[in-house]
Amino acid sequence: MAGKFGLFASFWLYPILAGILFLWARADEPSLAPLDYILWVLSGGLLWTLVEYGMHRFVFHSAPSSPRLARIVHGLHLDHHHDPRDARKILVRPQTSLPLSLVILGVTYWGTGSPVEAAGIMTGVWAGFLYYEWVHYRVHTSSSVRRGMDGQRRRHFHHHFIDDRKRFGVTSPFWDWVFRT
């Protein structure tokens, strides 16, 4: 997909997939209480913060010994560090995020044994991911940031321009506090 439509594909793709997962969950459990589903979605949002931190710290800033793997990591993230205002290097493409989504969904379904819980958690993960994409894009492409996002911008720019071995959380500093990074 070309142009802005393709650049922002995740913003229409994941809500559609979340709707499909919700319908799947409703088919499995027609008496699903909305509050229960919302709690699973919130759990997925919390899980997203750990996935974001872990991927950023342990995958995107790794130094793989394999040249092919190093090129993939470099293409996925380190190119963004070299040109942080290029919108094409800020957002994650669906061909990268979908396989990870399938892994998270599979592990969640395996771990819970419940389509409802897996669907809710995955919906929360996608909501967290889309929030991450929005924050990351705004932080890098806007010269003015609204109150509330200034801390995210300051932390993320510290990661980019001062010390890329710290402050891996873009949407939340929680795991950086926990792991003292």
Secondary structure, DSSP 8 states (H G I E B T S, - for coil): --HHHHHTTHHHHHHHHHHHHHHHHHHH-TT--HHHHHHHHHHHHHHHHHHHHHIIIIITT---SSHHHHHHHIIIIIHHHHSTT-GGGTS--HHHHHHHHHHHHHHHHHHH--HHHHHHHHHHHHHHHHHHHHHHHHHHH-S---TTTHHHHHHHHHHHHT-TTS---SS-SHHHHHTT-
